[in-house]
C-alpha cells in the first residue's frame, strides 16, 4: 500500500493539493493508499472555507486523513488572521501538536512527502 503525506502550508496551494489527491485515488483506487494531509502555517485558514471543506469531507469519506497543526491554529487566532479554533474543526480533521514533528514522524515511517 502506498503511504503519502501531502504537506500544505500555503493557502493558495489547497486546490492543487486536493486535485492531486483526487487524481491519486482515481489512479490507484480507493483503499489502496494511506493518504494523510497535513496543514500548517497560514494554510489552516482553509478549515474555515466551506467550499474547500466540502471537497475535504468527500475525500475523508474515501479514507483521506486530514491533520492540522495546533501551533498554527493558535498563531492564526492570536495574530488576527482567520481564526479557526480546535473546537470549530469538523470531526474528520485531527490535530497534532506540531506540524513539523508530524512531517518528520511520517517520513520516518516511510511516507512519501508531497508538497503541492
MIKOLNU-423541 format. One record per residue (C-alpha): residue in three letters; y, z, x. Coordinates in steps of 0.05 Angstrom, whole numbers, padded with zeros to 5 digits, always signed. Example, Ala and Ser with C-alpha at 12.3 -4.5 7.8 and 13.67 -1.06 7.14 Angstrom:
residues 2
ALA-00090+00156+00246
SER-00021+00143+00273
END
This chain:
residues 116
UNK+00000+00000+00000
UNK+00069-00017+00025
UNK+00117+00041+00037
UNK+00190+00023+00034
UNK+00254+00063+00038
UNK+00317+00029+00013
UNK+00380+00063+00040
UNK+00444+00053+00001
UNK+00507+00086+00029
UNK+00559+00035+00006
UNK+00575+00028-00068
UNK+00582-00048-00064
UNK+00511-00055-00038
UNK+00477-00029-00101
UNK+00469-00097-00135
UNK+00437-00126-00073
UNK+00390-00066-00067
UNK+00369-00067-00140
UNK+00357-00142-00135
UNK+00316-00133-00071
UNK+00273-00080-00105
UNK+00263-00123-00167
UNK+00242-00182-00124
UNK+00195-00138-00083
UNK+00159-00113-00145
UNK+00154-00184-00172
UNK+00124-00207-00106
UNK+00073-00151-00092
UNK+00061-00128-00164
UNK+00075-00062-00199
UNK+00040-00003-00167
UNK+00028-00039-00100
UNK+00087-00009-00063
UNK+00113+00061-00055
UNK+00187+00048-00063
UNK+00240+00101-00050
UNK+00315+00091-00057
UNK+00360+00140-00021
UNK+00434+00142-00038
UNK+00483+00179+00005
UNK+00557+00176+00022
UNK+00602+00142-00029
UNK+00543+00104-00059
UNK+00525+00166-00100
UNK+00581+00144-00147
UNK+00532+00094-00177
UNK+00498+00153-00212
UNK+00558+00153-00258
UNK+00555+00078-00273
UNK+00518+00067-00338
UNK+00503-00006-00324
UNK+00470+00009-00257
UNK+00434+00069-00287
UNK+00401+00024-00339
UNK+00373-00020-00284
UNK+00352+00041-00243
UNK+00317+00071-00304
UNK+00277+00007-00314
UNK+00256+00007-00241
UNK+00239+00081-00244
UNK+00193+00065-00303
UNK+00157+00017-00254
UNK+00148+00074-00204
UNK+00210+00069-00161
UNK+00234+00137-00137
UNK+00309+00148-00134
UNK+00337+00203-00089
UNK+00407+00226-00075
UNK+00438+00269-00020
UNK+00462+00338-00043
UNK+00514+00339+00013
UNK+00543+00273-00011
UNK+00546+00296-00084
UNK+00584+00358-00063
UNK+00632+00319-00018
UNK+00648+00268-00072
UNK+00665+00324-00121
UNK+00706+00363-00070
UNK+00749+00305-00046
UNK+00770+00280-00114
UNK+00727+00217-00114
UNK+00679+00203-00171
UNK+00645+00270-00184
UNK+00571+00270-00203
UNK+00540+00339-00207
UNK+00466+00352-00197
UNK+00463+00376-00269
UNK+00490+00310-00294
UNK+00438+00267-00259
UNK+00386+00233-00302
UNK+00316+00262-00297
UNK+00289+00204-00255
UNK+00338+00219-00198
UNK+00315+00270-00147
UNK+00360+00309-00100
UNK+00347+00321-00025
UNK+00388+00370+00017
UNK+00410+00318+00069
UNK+00402+00243+00065
UNK+00397+00234+00140
UNK+00339+00283+00144
UNK+00302+00246+00087
UNK+00311+00179+00124
UNK+00281+00209+00187
UNK+00223+00241+00150
UNK+00206+00177+00112
UNK+00208+00135+00175
UNK+00164+00186+00209
UNK+00115+00178+00151
UNK+00112+00103+00161
UNK+00162+00077+00110
UNK+00195+00011+00126
UNK+00271+00020+00128
UNK+00313-00029+00089
UNK+00389-00025+00087
UNK+00414-00079+00039
END
